[in-house]
Amino acid sequence: MKNHHRCNCQIIPPFVIDELKKAGVDISAQTKSISKEFRDRRADQLAFRSSESSLIAPPVKNADRFVYDSKMTQNQRLLLVRKESGAASADPIVNTVYDNAGAVRSYYKTAFDYLSVDNHGADLILNVHYGKAYANAFWDGDEMTFGDGDGKIFINLANALDVTAHELTHGVVQYTAGLNYQGQSGALNEHYADVFGSVIKQVAKKQTAATADWLIGDEIMGPTLKGQALRSLKAPGTAYNNQLMGKDPQPAHMNNLYKGSGDNGGVHINSGIPNKVFHLVAVGIETDKAALLWFETLKTLKPTTNFKSFKTAVSTQAKKLASAGKVPAATESIVKQSFQAVGL
Ligand SMILES: [Zn+2]
Protein backbone atom coordinates (compact mmCIF):
# COMPACT_ATOMS: atom_id res chain seq x y z
CA MET A 1 0.00 0.00 0.00
CA LYS A 2 1.55 3.24 -1.16
CA ASN A 3 -1.19 5.38 0.29
CA HIS A 4 1.27 7.72 1.97
CA HIS A 5 1.69 9.62 -1.32
CA ARG A 6 -1.58 11.46 -1.07
CA CYS A 7 -2.32 14.68 -2.86
CA ASN A 8 -4.98 17.31 -2.60
CA CYS A 9 -5.37 17.31 -6.37
CA GLN A 10 -7.69 20.00 -7.70
CA ILE A 11 -8.77 20.11 -11.35
CA ILE A 12 -8.59 23.92 -11.55
CA PRO A 13 -4.95 24.89 -10.94
CA PRO A 14 -3.89 27.59 -8.45
CA PHE A 15 -2.60 29.91 -11.20
CA VAL A 16 -6.06 30.00 -12.81
CA ILE A 17 -7.60 30.82 -9.43
CA ASP A 18 -5.03 33.63 -9.02
CA GLU A 19 -5.77 35.06 -12.49
CA LEU A 20 -9.50 35.06 -11.78
CA LYS A 21 -8.81 36.89 -8.55
CA LYS A 22 -6.83 39.56 -10.41
CA ALA A 23 -9.75 39.94 -12.81
CA GLY A 24 -12.02 40.58 -9.82
CA VAL A 25 -13.86 37.28 -9.80
CA ASP A 26 -14.68 36.53 -6.18
CA ILE A 27 -14.87 32.72 -6.33
CA SER A 28 -11.10 32.72 -5.83
CA ALA A 29 -11.23 34.12 -2.29
CA GLN A 30 -13.85 31.62 -1.26
CA THR A 31 -12.01 28.76 -2.94
CA LYS A 32 -8.87 29.56 -1.00
CA SER A 33 -10.55 29.74 2.38
CA ILE A 34 -12.38 26.47 1.77
CA SER A 35 -9.16 24.79 0.70
CA LYS A 36 -7.34 25.95 3.82
CA GLU A 37 -10.09 24.73 6.11
CA PHE A 38 -10.30 21.49 4.17
CA ARG A 39 -6.57 20.88 4.49
CA ASP A 40 -6.61 21.42 8.24
CA ARG A 41 -9.55 19.09 8.80
CA ARG A 42 -8.15 16.45 6.46
CA ALA A 43 -4.80 16.47 8.23
CA ASP A 44 -6.59 15.70 11.50
CA GLN A 45 -8.62 12.88 9.95
CA LEU A 46 -5.59 11.29 8.30
CA ALA A 47 -3.59 11.40 11.53
CA PHE A 48 -6.45 9.62 13.26
CA ARG A 49 -6.93 6.98 10.57
CA SER A 50 -3.26 6.11 10.15
CA SER A 51 -2.92 5.59 13.89
CA GLU A 52 -5.87 3.20 14.06
CA SER A 53 -5.40 1.13 10.87
CA SER A 54 -1.71 0.90 10.02
CA LEU A 55 -1.38 -2.82 10.81
CA ILE A 56 -4.61 -4.05 9.25
CA ALA A 57 -4.62 -5.24 5.61
CA PRO A 58 -7.46 -3.72 3.59
CA PRO A 59 -10.38 -6.05 2.84
CA VAL A 60 -11.30 -6.71 -0.81
CA LYS A 61 -14.51 -4.82 -1.58
CA ASN A 62 -16.87 -4.37 -4.54
CA ALA A 63 -15.98 -0.82 -5.63
CA ASP A 64 -19.47 0.35 -4.65
CA ARG A 65 -20.43 3.94 -5.39
CA PHE A 66 -21.75 6.23 -2.67
CA VAL A 67 -22.91 9.73 -3.60
CA TYR A 68 -23.27 12.29 -0.80
CA ASP A 69 -24.82 15.73 -0.90
CA SER A 70 -22.74 18.34 0.96
CA LYS A 71 -25.77 20.65 0.81
CA MET A 72 -23.55 23.65 0.02
CA THR A 73 -21.55 23.18 3.21
CA GLN A 74 -17.90 22.25 3.48
CA ASN A 75 -18.69 18.82 4.92
CA GLN A 76 -17.93 15.55 3.15
CA ARG A 77 -20.13 12.42 3.56
CA LEU A 78 -22.91 14.62 4.92
CA LEU A 79 -26.08 13.12 3.46
CA LEU A 80 -26.10 9.84 1.50
CA VAL A 81 -28.30 10.42 -1.57
CA ARG A 82 -27.50 7.46 -3.82
CA LYS A 83 -25.70 4.15 -3.36
CA GLU A 84 -24.77 1.20 -5.55
CA SER A 85 -27.84 -0.35 -7.21
CA GLY A 86 -30.07 2.09 -5.32
CA ALA A 87 -32.84 4.19 -6.81
CA ALA A 88 -31.96 7.19 -8.93
CA SER A 89 -32.07 10.60 -7.30
CA ALA A 90 -34.38 13.48 -8.21
CA ASP A 91 -31.19 15.55 -8.43
CA PRO A 92 -29.71 15.08 -11.93
CA ILE A 93 -26.15 15.96 -10.81
CA VAL A 94 -26.22 13.04 -8.36
CA ASN A 95 -27.12 10.65 -11.18
CA THR A 96 -24.56 12.14 -13.57
CA VAL A 97 -21.67 11.73 -11.14
CA TYR A 98 -22.87 8.22 -10.24
CA ASP A 99 -22.90 7.26 -13.93
CA ASN A 100 -19.56 8.92 -14.62
CA ALA A 101 -17.86 7.14 -11.71
CA GLY A 102 -19.37 3.90 -13.03
CA ALA A 103 -17.90 4.59 -16.47
CA VAL A 104 -14.45 5.15 -14.97
CA ARG A 105 -14.66 2.01 -12.82
CA SER A 106 -15.83 0.00 -15.81
CA TYR A 107 -13.04 1.34 -18.02
CA TYR A 108 -10.25 0.32 -15.61
CA LYS A 109 -11.83 -3.11 -15.04
CA THR A 110 -12.40 -3.82 -18.75
CA ALA A 111 -9.16 -2.41 -20.10
CA PHE A 112 -6.73 -3.51 -17.38
CA ASP A 113 -8.65 -5.83 -15.03
CA TYR A 114 -8.01 -3.20 -12.33
CA LEU A 115 -10.81 -2.73 -9.79
CA SER A 116 -11.48 0.73 -8.31
CA VAL A 117 -8.63 3.07 -7.39
CA ASP A 118 -6.68 0.52 -5.36
CA ASN A 119 -7.38 -2.72 -7.30
CA HIS A 120 -8.95 -3.98 -4.06
CA GLY A 121 -12.41 -2.64 -4.89
CA ALA A 122 -12.33 0.35 -2.55
CA ASP A 123 -15.66 2.17 -2.28
CA LEU A 124 -15.98 5.17 -4.60
CA ILE A 125 -17.07 8.10 -2.45
CA LEU A 126 -18.44 11.11 -4.35
CA ASN A 127 -19.52 14.36 -2.69
CA VAL A 128 -21.55 16.89 -4.73
CA HIS A 129 -22.79 20.44 -3.98
CA TYR A 130 -19.70 21.11 -1.85
CA GLY A 131 -19.41 24.71 -0.62
CA LYS A 132 -21.19 27.75 -2.00
CA ALA A 133 -20.44 28.27 -5.71
CA TYR A 134 -17.20 26.39 -5.09
CA ALA A 135 -15.45 26.24 -8.47
CA ASN A 136 -13.29 23.17 -8.18
CA ALA A 137 -13.24 19.38 -7.85
CA PHE A 138 -10.65 17.35 -6.03
CA TRP A 139 -9.33 13.95 -5.02
CA ASP A 140 -7.99 14.16 -1.48
CA GLY A 141 -6.52 10.73 -0.95
CA ASP A 142 -9.82 9.03 -0.02
CA GLU A 143 -12.70 10.46 -1.96
CA MET A 144 -13.88 12.88 -4.64
CA THR A 145 -15.55 16.19 -4.01
CA PHE A 146 -17.25 18.55 -6.48
CA GLY A 147 -18.40 22.14 -6.21
CA ASP A 148 -21.29 23.65 -8.14
CA GLY A 149 -19.14 26.30 -9.84
CA ASP A 150 -20.19 29.93 -10.03
CA GLY A 151 -22.48 29.20 -13.00
CA LYS A 152 -20.82 31.81 -15.20
CA ILE A 153 -17.18 30.87 -15.63
CA PHE A 154 -17.49 27.28 -14.43
CA ILE A 155 -20.67 25.22 -14.27
CA ASN A 156 -21.10 22.24 -11.92
CA LEU A 157 -17.80 20.38 -11.80
CA ALA A 158 -19.61 17.03 -11.43
CA ASN A 159 -21.05 17.33 -14.95
CA ALA A 160 -18.02 16.20 -16.91
CA LEU A 161 -16.76 12.65 -17.34
CA ASP A 162 -13.19 13.83 -17.95
CA VAL A 163 -13.12 15.65 -14.60
CA THR A 164 -14.32 12.56 -12.70
CA ALA A 165 -11.91 10.34 -14.66
CA HIS A 166 -9.06 12.78 -13.98
CA GLU A 167 -9.72 12.86 -10.24
CA LEU A 168 -10.24 9.10 -9.81
CA THR A 169 -7.03 8.50 -11.76
CA HIS A 170 -5.20 10.49 -9.07
CA GLY A 171 -6.43 7.69 -6.80
CA VAL A 172 -5.10 5.02 -9.18
CA VAL A 173 -1.71 6.79 -9.30
CA GLN A 174 -1.67 7.00 -5.50
CA TYR A 175 -2.07 3.22 -5.19
CA THR A 176 0.35 2.29 -8.01
CA ALA A 177 3.40 4.49 -8.65
CA GLY A 178 2.58 6.90 -5.81
CA LEU A 179 4.15 9.76 -7.78
CA ASN A 180 5.13 12.60 -5.42
CA TYR A 181 2.96 15.65 -6.07
CA GLN A 182 5.87 18.02 -6.62
CA GLY A 183 8.09 18.98 -9.59
CA GLN A 184 8.44 16.53 -12.49
CA SER A 185 7.01 13.51 -10.61
CA GLY A 186 4.01 15.71 -9.72
CA ALA A 187 3.68 16.75 -13.37
CA LEU A 188 3.64 13.04 -14.28
CA ASN A 189 0.89 12.54 -11.67
CA GLU A 190 -1.14 15.32 -13.34
CA HIS A 191 -0.21 13.91 -16.74
CA TYR A 192 -1.66 10.47 -15.91
CA ALA A 193 -4.84 12.09 -14.61
CA ASP A 194 -5.23 14.06 -17.85
CA VAL A 195 -4.35 11.06 -20.04
CA PHE A 196 -7.05 8.84 -18.55
CA GLY A 197 -9.46 11.78 -18.35
CA SER A 198 -9.13 12.10 -22.12
CA VAL A 199 -8.93 8.36 -22.87
CA ILE A 200 -12.10 7.55 -20.90
CA LYS A 201 -13.92 10.44 -22.58
CA GLN A 202 -12.83 9.09 -25.96
CA VAL A 203 -14.13 5.60 -25.10
CA ALA A 204 -17.51 7.03 -23.98
CA LYS A 205 -17.82 9.14 -27.13
CA LYS A 206 -16.52 6.33 -29.37
CA GLN A 207 -13.76 8.58 -30.70
CA THR A 208 -10.34 7.73 -32.10
CA ALA A 209 -7.03 9.51 -31.58
CA ALA A 210 -7.71 11.36 -34.83
CA THR A 211 -11.30 12.44 -34.08
CA ALA A 212 -10.95 13.26 -30.34
CA ASP A 213 -10.59 16.89 -29.23
CA TRP A 214 -7.97 15.98 -26.57
CA LEU A 215 -9.33 18.72 -24.30
CA ILE A 216 -9.73 18.54 -20.52
CA GLY A 217 -12.46 20.54 -18.79
CA ASP A 218 -14.21 21.90 -21.90
CA GLU A 219 -17.53 20.60 -20.55
CA ILE A 220 -17.32 22.53 -17.27
CA MET A 221 -16.77 25.93 -18.86
CA GLY A 222 -19.71 28.23 -18.17
CA PRO A 223 -21.43 30.62 -20.59
CA THR A 224 -18.78 33.36 -20.17
CA LEU A 225 -15.93 31.19 -21.50
CA LYS A 226 -17.78 28.60 -23.55
CA GLY A 227 -15.48 27.05 -26.16
CA GLN A 228 -12.37 27.20 -24.00
CA ALA A 229 -10.92 24.40 -21.84
CA LEU A 230 -8.47 23.85 -18.97
CA ARG A 231 -5.86 21.91 -20.94
CA SER A 232 -5.15 20.45 -24.36
CA LEU A 233 -3.08 17.28 -24.67
CA LYS A 234 -2.80 17.78 -28.40
CA ALA A 235 -1.66 21.41 -28.27
CA PRO A 236 -0.48 22.34 -24.76
CA GLY A 237 -0.59 26.10 -24.18
CA THR A 238 -3.64 26.70 -26.39
CA ALA A 239 -6.57 25.59 -24.20
CA TYR A 240 -7.49 29.13 -23.13
CA ASN A 241 -6.48 32.74 -23.62
CA ASN A 242 -8.84 35.29 -22.13
CA GLN A 243 -8.96 38.24 -19.77
CA LEU A 244 -10.38 36.22 -16.88
CA MET A 245 -8.11 33.17 -16.80
CA GLY A 246 -5.08 34.66 -18.53
CA LYS A 247 -3.24 32.43 -21.00
CA ASP A 248 -2.72 28.67 -20.79
CA PRO A 249 0.90 28.39 -19.53
CA GLN A 250 1.57 24.77 -20.52
CA PRO A 251 4.79 24.14 -22.45
CA ALA A 252 4.89 21.58 -25.27
CA HIS A 253 8.70 21.28 -25.24
CA MET A 254 11.51 20.91 -22.67
CA ASN A 255 12.95 24.25 -23.89
CA ASN A 256 10.03 25.93 -22.15
CA LEU A 257 10.01 23.83 -18.97
CA TYR A 258 8.63 25.85 -16.04
CA LYS A 259 11.25 26.08 -13.27
CA GLY A 260 9.41 28.21 -10.71
CA SER A 261 8.00 27.13 -7.37
CA GLY A 262 4.32 27.93 -8.00
CA ASP A 263 1.77 25.16 -8.51
CA ASN A 264 3.94 22.65 -6.56
CA GLY A 265 6.73 23.28 -9.04
CA GLY A 266 4.47 23.43 -12.08
CA VAL A 267 2.57 20.15 -11.76
CA HIS A 268 -0.33 21.47 -13.89
CA ILE A 269 2.10 23.35 -16.16
CA ASN A 270 4.87 20.92 -17.11
CA SER A 271 2.36 18.08 -17.52
CA GLY A 272 1.89 19.62 -20.98
CA ILE A 273 5.18 18.02 -22.06
CA PRO A 274 4.31 14.33 -21.38
CA ASN A 275 0.70 15.09 -22.42
CA LYS A 276 2.00 16.01 -25.88
CA VAL A 277 4.03 12.78 -25.98
CA PHE A 278 0.96 10.69 -25.18
CA HIS A 279 -1.05 12.41 -27.91
CA LEU A 280 1.67 11.68 -30.48
CA VAL A 281 1.97 8.03 -29.45
CA ALA A 282 -1.83 7.60 -29.51
CA VAL A 283 -1.97 9.05 -33.03
CA GLY A 284 0.76 6.55 -33.99
CA ILE A 285 -0.63 3.35 -32.44
CA GLU A 286 -4.24 4.33 -31.49
CA THR A 287 -5.49 5.48 -28.13
CA ASP A 288 -6.33 2.07 -26.60
CA LYS A 289 -2.84 0.70 -27.29
CA ALA A 290 -1.18 3.86 -26.00
CA ALA A 291 -3.36 3.68 -22.87
CA LEU A 292 -2.28 0.06 -22.26
CA LEU A 293 1.36 1.07 -22.67
CA TRP A 294 0.94 3.99 -20.25
CA PHE A 295 -0.90 1.91 -17.65
CA GLU A 296 1.66 -0.90 -17.72
CA THR A 297 4.39 1.73 -17.38
CA LEU A 298 2.62 3.34 -14.41
CA LYS A 299 2.97 0.13 -12.44
CA THR A 300 6.77 0.30 -12.84
CA LEU A 301 7.31 3.97 -11.87
CA LYS A 302 8.72 5.20 -8.56
CA PRO A 303 7.43 8.12 -6.47
CA THR A 304 10.40 10.22 -7.65
CA THR A 305 10.35 9.34 -11.38
CA ASN A 306 11.25 12.36 -13.54
CA PHE A 307 10.62 12.96 -17.26
CA LYS A 308 13.90 11.39 -18.35
CA SER A 309 13.39 8.18 -16.37
CA PHE A 310 9.75 8.17 -17.50
CA LYS A 311 10.94 8.06 -21.11
CA THR A 312 13.15 5.05 -20.28
CA ALA A 313 10.26 3.32 -18.49
CA VAL A 314 7.84 3.82 -21.41
CA SER A 315 10.45 2.57 -23.88
CA THR A 316 11.09 -0.55 -21.78
CA GLN A 317 7.37 -1.36 -21.64
CA ALA A 318 6.97 -0.64 -25.36
CA LYS A 319 9.58 -3.26 -26.14
CA LYS A 320 7.99 -5.77 -23.74
CA LEU A 321 4.43 -5.27 -24.98
CA ALA A 322 5.50 -5.35 -28.64
CA SER A 323 7.29 -8.69 -28.08
CA ALA A 324 4.10 -10.04 -26.52
CA GLY A 325 2.09 -8.81 -29.52
CA LYS A 326 -0.01 -6.44 -27.39
CA VAL A 327 1.07 -3.27 -29.16
CA PRO A 328 2.26 -2.78 -32.78
CA ALA A 329 5.88 -3.63 -33.63
CA ALA A 330 6.58 0.01 -34.49
CA THR A 331 5.67 1.20 -30.98
CA GLU A 332 9.22 1.48 -29.66
CA SER A 333 10.31 3.75 -32.51
CA ILE A 334 7.10 5.81 -32.32
CA VAL A 335 7.71 6.28 -28.58
CA LYS A 336 11.29 7.40 -29.27
CA GLN A 337 10.20 9.92 -31.92
CA SER A 338 7.40 11.25 -29.74
CA PHE A 339 9.71 11.95 -26.79
CA GLN A 340 12.24 13.53 -29.18
CA ALA A 341 9.52 15.87 -30.45
CA VAL A 342 9.28 17.45 -26.98
CA GLY A 343 13.04 17.55 -26.42
CA LEU A 344 13.38 14.35 -24.38
ZN1 LIG B 1 -5.21 16.75 -11.15
Boltz pocket constraint, residues with backbone or C-beta under 6 A from the ligand:
constraints:
  - pocket:
      binder: B
      contacts: [[A, 9], [A, 10], [A, 11], [A, 166], [A, 170], [A, 189], [A, 190], [A, 193]]
      max_distance: 6.0
